[in-house]
Amino acid sequence: MMIHKDKCQELGLPEPLSYHNQLTYVLMVISQGLKLSTRNARYIGIHNLHSLVSILRRKGYQFTLEHGRVHCPFTGIVPPYPVDIVSMSYEQIQLYKSKKSRPES
């Protein structure tokens, strides 16, 4: 499934690179200190953020999962239904970067 570059730019998200799949793109976005909600993810072409969150958790990544009401880029309103919001704290970003720079043993 393709991530839409134009819609990423519209939302102020980094541009997906050619080697990004949905999982690596989500990881890249949250490791830059940005938040990604289910609504924004769907808008840019990621329709299964909840599944990706499960995979990240299973792989041992540290991140924050919240549920809240957020703006919907499709409708321009904030619907009353809470959705997943994924992010990394400063400490989680530092941990991710230190593990990423360490060679796998």
HELIX and SHEET records of a PDB file:
HELIX    1   1 LYS A    5  GLU A   10  1                                   6    
HELIX    2   2 GLN A   22  ILE A   30  1                                   9    
HELIX    3   3 THR A   38  ILE A   44  1                                   7    
HELIX    4   4 LEU A   49  ARG A   58  1                                  10    
HELIX    5   5 TYR A   90  SER A  101  1                                  12    
SHEET    1   A 3 LEU A  36  SER A  37  0                                        
SHEET    2   A 3 VAL A  83  SER A  87 -1                                        
SHEET    3   A 3 THR A  64  GLY A  68 -1                                        
END                                                                             
